[in-house]
Amino acid sequence: MEVTIDSFYVIPVLVCRHTNNMTNSCQICLSFGPDNSWYCITTDFNDSIRVWRFNEAGKVTLLPITFNRASFGAAYRVWDSRIDVGDDGQLAIIVTAAGSQGQEPYYQHVYRADADGRNLTEVANLDSSCPYGMVDISIGPGELFTLIVQNDAEIIYRIDQDKPVSEFIVMGTGRDPKSIDVDPAGNLWFCTTSLRTRAAKS
């Protein structure tokens, strides 16, 4: 699907206008589905994380996926979020929240959901005692990966429904990770400000 520059501006504006009660700013993360739909997750960094879907005709649908402070057990405020879409249309979502004004504990929960937003299921809890946090999430064949920054390491976690959450790649601090993705062959690609790397799936 060809996307013009105007499309990138129109869709975020529509979503930001739908996110009322914004106290600081609206952050937007986009991902494309196999049916040429757009998925968008927004956070107001206060009390609302929402997921939207746009079809090719530009129709906007608010999916039945909403996170607020109570989603994390009365957190101080919701924080960052990311979304990815698998080849089968399944959604992978990571959402975070600050537990106090100083942010700790830092809540990091990973979910799977159907393409229509139903059957939302938590698949991993990566809470941290320190206010560091997530960077990105990506779906691979039969599993998903999420990149987390912690106080003593930068870690890519591998999440498989049939296995415990495991550390897939552990990097030293200071590499400033930016993003991860998984290609159709299952190879994991990740980028930092100091390197770009491909890791074959084991």
C-alpha positions, 0 to 999 in steps of 0.5 A, spaced: 500 500 500 502 506 498 502 512 503 503 519 502 506 524 506 499 527 508 497 520 510 502 520 516 500 527 518 492 526 518 492 520 522 495 522 528 491 528 528 485 524 528 487 520 534 490 526 538 483 530 537 480 523 540 484 523 546 481 528 551 484 529 558 491 530 555 495 533 561 502 533 557 502 530 550 500 525 546 504 519 543 503 515 537 505 508 535 503 506 528 503 499 526 501 496 519 496 489 519 496 484 513 490 487 511 493 494 509 489 496 516 493 501 520 493 500 528 495 506 532 496 506 540 496 512 544 498 515 551 496 521 554 502 520 560 496 520 565 490 516 565 489 513 558 492 508 553 488 507 547 488 502 541 485 505 534 484 501 527 484 505 521 482 501 514 484 503 507 478 508 507 480 511 513 475 509 517 477 510 525 475 504 530 476 505 537 478 498 539 475 495 546 483 495 549 483 501 554 488 501 560 488 506 565 491 507 572 487 502 575 489 497 570 496 497 574 493 497 581 492 504 582 498 506 579 500 514 579 500 515 571 500 511 565 506 512 561 509 509 555 506 504 550 508 500 543 504 495 538 505 490 533 501 486 528 503 479 526 502 476 519 496 473 522 493 479 524 494 478 532 496 484 536 502 485 541 502 490 546 506 493 551 504 498 556 507 501 562 505 505 568 509 509 573 507 507 580 509 513 584 511 520 583 518 518 582 516 513 577 518 506 581 515 501 581 515 501 574 510 497 571 511 493 564 505 489 562 505 485 555 499 483 552 496 479 546 489 480 542 485 479 536 485 483 530 478 486 533 481 488 540 478 482 543 481 476 547 486 481 550 490 476 554 496 478 559 502 474 557 508 477 561 509 481 566 516 485 566 515 490 572 522 493 574 523 496 581 527 502 578 524 507 572 527 505 566 523 501 561 521 498 555 523 501 548 519 496 542 516 490 541 515 485 535 512 479 533 515 473 530 513 466 527 509 463 534 513 468 539 514 475 540 520 479 543 520 486 547 526 490 548 527 493 555 532 498 558 533 496 566 538 499 571 544 494 569 542 492 562 539 492 556 535 486 554 531 483 549 526 478 552 523 472 548 516 471 550 513 464 547 506 462 550 508 455 551 515 457 555 517 461 560 519 468 559 527 468 557 532 473 556 534 472 549 539 478 548 543 481 554 547 488 552 551 492 556 548 499 558 550 505 554 548 502 547 541 506 547 537 501 544 532 504 539 528 499 535 527 491 534 523 487 528 523 480 526 523 478 519 519 473 515 524 468 516 524 469 524 531 473 524 531 478 529 533 485 528 535 490 533 538 497 532 542 501 537 545 508 536 552 504 536 550 498 532 545 495 528 545 487 528 541 481 526 540 475 531 538 468 528 533 465 532 535 459 536 
